[in-house]
């Protein structure tokens, strides 16, 4: 994603045009005050884009302590288990 640096005064003057630019060009704007970065203006992600970003961040972070077969094994009635009256309430 492209990044643009804009002083706060310039941002204040052209706020609406800069918002349109962020949306249409998918750019990021860093707003500075006295040369120091103080804020970032970034485009919003769609629901599916945000979901993909979250899943990408989680990928590889979880490790199952059982085999895939054990993890996916049926439970409850499908496994032939019968709950006694009063159990599971």
C-alpha positions as a LaTeX table, in Angstrom:
\begin{tabular}{lrrr}
\hline
Residue & $x$ (\AA) & $y$ (\AA) & $z$ (\AA) \\
\hline
Unk1 & 0.00 & 0.00 & 0.00 \\
Unk2 & 1.30 & 3.43 & $-0.90$ \\
Unk3 & 2.00 & 5.88 & 1.91 \\
Unk4 & 1.81 & 9.65 & 1.82 \\
Unk5 & 2.99 & 12.05 & 4.56 \\
Unk6 & 0.90 & 15.19 & 5.14 \\
Unk7 & 1.40 & 17.95 & 7.73 \\
Unk8 & $-1.61$ & 18.52 & 10.02 \\
Unk9 & $-2.29$ & 21.98 & 8.59 \\
Unk10 & $-2.44$ & 20.62 & 5.04 \\
Unk11 & $-4.64$ & 17.76 & 6.24 \\
Unk12 & $-7.02$ & 20.24 & 7.89 \\
Unk13 & $-7.33$ & 22.27 & 4.69 \\
Unk14 & $-7.84$ & 19.32 & 2.36 \\
Unk15 & $-9.44$ & 16.75 & 4.66 \\
Unk16 & $-12.35$ & 15.75 & 2.40 \\
Unk17 & $-10.17$ & 15.47 & $-0.71$ \\
Unk18 & $-7.62$ & 13.38 & 1.23 \\
Unk19 & $-10.39$ & 11.08 & 2.48 \\
Unk20 & $-11.53$ & 10.57 & $-1.11$ \\
Unk21 & $-7.95$ & 9.82 & $-2.14$ \\
Unk22 & $-7.53$ & 7.19 & 0.59 \\
Unk23 & $-10.76$ & 5.51 & $-0.45$ \\
Unk24 & $-10.30$ & 5.60 & $-4.22$ \\
Unk25 & $-6.57$ & 4.89 & $-4.43$ \\
Unk26 & $-6.28$ & 2.63 & $-1.36$ \\
Unk27 & $-3.43$ & 4.78 & $-0.04$ \\
Unk28 & $-2.34$ & 5.42 & 3.53 \\
Unk29 & $-1.75$ & 8.94 & 4.82 \\
Unk30 & 0.49 & 9.67 & 7.79 \\
Unk31 & $-0.42$ & 12.96 & 9.42 \\
Unk32 & 2.42 & 14.83 & 11.10 \\
Unk33 & 2.58 & 17.65 & 13.60 \\
Unk34 & 5.86 & 19.57 & 13.74 \\
Unk35 & 7.43 & 16.81 & 11.67 \\
Unk36 & 6.42 & 13.98 & 14.03 \\
Unk37 & 3.91 & 11.34 & 12.93 \\
Unk38 & 0.75 & 11.58 & 15.07 \\
Unk39 & $-1.91$ & 9.66 & 13.12 \\
Unk40 & $-2.51$ & 7.33 & 10.20 \\
Unk41 & $-5.45$ & 7.48 & 7.84 \\
Unk42 & $-6.01$ & 4.10 & 6.23 \\
Unk43 & $-8.73$ & 2.73 & 3.94 \\
Unk44 & $-11.44$ & 0.56 & 5.46 \\
Unk45 & $-11.34$ & $-3.11$ & 4.55 \\
Unk46 & $-14.44$ & $-4.95$ & 3.40 \\
Unk47 & $-15.71$ & $-7.73$ & 5.64 \\
Unk48 & $-14.10$ & $-10.45$ & 3.53 \\
Unk49 & $-10.79$ & $-8.52$ & 3.30 \\
Unk50 & $-10.73$ & $-8.07$ & 7.09 \\
Unk51 & $-11.55$ & $-11.74$ & 7.62 \\
Unk52 & $-8.72$ & $-12.77$ & 5.28 \\
Unk53 & $-6.32$ & $-10.45$ & 7.15 \\
Unk54 & $-7.29$ & $-11.95$ & 10.52 \\
Unk55 & $-6.99$ & $-15.53$ & 9.26 \\
Unk56 & $-3.60$ & $-14.79$ & 7.69 \\
Unk57 & $-2.40$ & $-13.48$ & 11.04 \\
Unk58 & $-3.60$ & $-16.62$ & 12.82 \\
Unk59 & $-2.25$ & $-19.06$ & 10.24 \\
Unk60 & 0.37 & $-21.29$ & 11.83 \\
Unk61 & $-0.27$ & $-19.98$ & 15.34 \\
Unk62 & $-2.34$ & $-22.93$ & 16.58 \\
Unk63 & $-1.13$ & $-26.47$ & 17.02 \\
Unk64 & $-3.48$ & $-29.37$ & 17.71 \\
Unk65 & $-2.34$ & $-31.74$ & 20.47 \\
Unk66 & $-4.32$ & $-34.62$ & 18.99 \\
Unk67 & $-4.41$ & $-36.15$ & 15.54 \\
Unk68 & $-6.75$ & $-34.73$ & 12.92 \\
Unk69 & $-8.73$ & $-37.99$ & 13.05 \\
Unk70 & $-9.21$ & $-37.67$ & 16.81 \\
Unk71 & $-10.09$ & $-34.00$ & 16.53 \\
Unk72 & $-12.79$ & $-34.70$ & 13.93 \\
Unk73 & $-14.16$ & $-37.83$ & 15.63 \\
Unk74 & $-17.96$ & $-37.72$ & 16.15 \\
Unk75 & $-19.24$ & $-37.05$ & 19.64 \\
Unk76 & $-22.60$ & $-37.42$ & 21.34 \\
Unk77 & $-25.30$ & $-39.53$ & 19.67 \\
Unk78 & $-23.17$ & $-39.99$ & 16.53 \\
Unk79 & $-20.51$ & $-41.73$ & 18.62 \\
Unk80 & $-23.05$ & $-43.98$ & 20.30 \\
Unk81 & $-22.91$ & $-42.14$ & 23.63 \\
Unk82 & $-26.05$ & $-42.13$ & 25.72 \\
Unk83 & $-26.51$ & $-39.49$ & 28.40 \\
Unk84 & $-28.22$ & $-40.60$ & 31.58 \\
Unk85 & $-31.20$ & $-38.54$ & 32.69 \\
Unk86 & $-29.97$ & $-35.45$ & 34.55 \\
Unk87 & $-26.57$ & $-35.41$ & 32.83 \\
Unk88 & $-25.61$ & $-32.50$ & 30.67 \\
Unk89 & $-28.23$ & $-30.19$ & 32.15 \\
\hline
\end{tabular}
